[in-house]
Amino acid sequence: MVIYEAASAIIHLPNCTARELAPAVSVLQLFCSSPKPALRYAAVRTLNKVAMKHPSAVTACNLDLENLITDSNRSIATLAITTLLKTGSESSVDRLMKQISSFVSEISDEFKVVVVQAISALCQKYPRKHSVMMTFLSNMLRDDGGFEYKRAIVDCIISIVEENPESKEAGLAHLCEFIEDCEHTVLATKILHLLGKEGPRTPVPSKYIRFIFNRVVLENEAVRAAAVSALAKFGAQNESLLPSILVLLQRCMMDTDDEVRDRATFYLNVLQQRQMALNATYIFNGLTVSVPGMEKALHQYTLEPSEKPFDMKSIPLAMAPVFEQKAEITFVATKPEKLAPSRQDIFQEQLAAIPEFVNIGPLFKSSEPVQLTEAETEYFVRCIKHMFTNHIVFQFDCTNTLNDQLLEKVTVQMEPSDSYEVLCCIPAPSLPYNQPGICYTLVRLPDDDPTAVAGTFSCTMKFTVRDCDPNTGAPDEDGYDDEYVVSLPSRETFFDTFATLSDFCLERTFF
């Protein structure tokens, strides 16, 4: 169990690459064949988490995961299949879907949601398999389940419909069947909105009218209002359906709910004008203003009574969502592009060029910069900590903000507590006005306590000052020694990764 916790801790470290996760994945792979169900469950659940961000790192475990599909523990089998769905090839999708459909009714809603999430990711990875996924999801939608489970399925079907035009009619048909007996208002209104958006553009839009109007007759106020809006969109985009839609909207004007009546009256008057410009402005697009801005403006209008009518033009427009264009997938073998060096690679190269750091081993991690002084002080200092196997290199980025001084031989002297040992300091040769310089301090980790992850250091920046002419920048020949105290927060001495490990240790693992 200790070995598992160590591997799990590595998995939960932020910003890890697939190469850094490989040793932990190898250990989890061994646990997949353990005779203890608790270890098998822990291993496959952790591998499932790894597969979300680094599917290539788990590919080596596919054979072991295949063996777990027939595990007597349904939770283990479910996690094994969902992990394989994230790491497997397109040719294995059909087989995996058949295997999981054989026992999906026996698992809890929590694991059913995990299955749906894996299917959603798979649809984006292999869009040509949407028909297999849609059939499986529609069968799951008919089964009993809670709100979160049903919402996950509906969201998955909606994403398939919006991203795969050829699956639109099949997906809408499954959703129409679902809202005929849907007890969740949120899901019903979401589906009605989708029907109003996608239904009018299908080859036979009239087949959806019955499902929508049934909601006006049978459902609660919120669903009835959403159904009225969906009907109006069909009438606005299909001239042949407009007379029937007008009749249905007239019936909705007799509804007992104010919101339903108001929507029906509004849409009826707009559609009767038979003007595409009005339809586009008031039915297709709806309000393009910022809803929070409108709420604030209306509240202000009620606080200050005025004879002037409320002006909608005074409300700022809503920000349009920005969608990233997906890169087109190509299977043509081309010459691999030269990747730009990462931040870690740059630090590794810089430190390797310093003779004092040649023999301390490979760089493990570098922290984010920590500001040690205020920006408006005479000397601005920030610290980056580079972690090695048995050493820490403290990199101090220093900037002289005084135009009448030139600093030379700048070092940061550190006095550690406990058993940390300062080995050497690498000075910055000079710090002219407003030009940054770098100095380093090398510290050895305690040999008697290699698990120590925190310590307190008192830091003093020492340097030689040569006064300068502010206008010409010419320094005096003579200088004098000076120092400046900086503070290094003890709780940030090493890295956020250690904080993550500490937080993780507080969590309990349930089997």
Secondary structure, 3 states (H helix, E strand, C coil): CHHHHHHHHHHCCCCCCHHHHHHHHHHHHHHCCCCCHHHHHHHHHHHHHHHHHCHHHHHHHHHHHHHHCCCCCHHHHHHHHHHHHHHCCHHHHHHHHHHHHCCHHHCCHHHHHHHHHHHHHHHHHCHHHHHHHHHHHHHHHHCCCCHHHHHHHHHHHHHHHHHCHHHHHHHHHHHHHHHCCCCCHHHHHHHHHHHHHHHHHCCCHHHHHHHHHHHHHHCCHHHHHHHHHHHHHHHHHCHHHHHHHHHHHHHHCCCCCHHHHHHHHHHHHHHHCCCHHHHHHHHHCCCCECHHHHHHHHHHHHHCCCCCCCCHHHCCECCCCCCCCCCCCCCCCCCCCCCCCCHHHHHHHHHHCCHHHCCCCCCCEECCCEECCCCCCCEEEEEEEEECCCEEEEEEEEEECCCCEEEEEEEEEEEECCCCEEEEEECEEEECECCCEEEEEEEECCCCCCCCCCCCEEEEEEEEEEEECCCCCCECCCCEEEEEEEECCHHHCCCHHHHHHHHHHHCCCCC
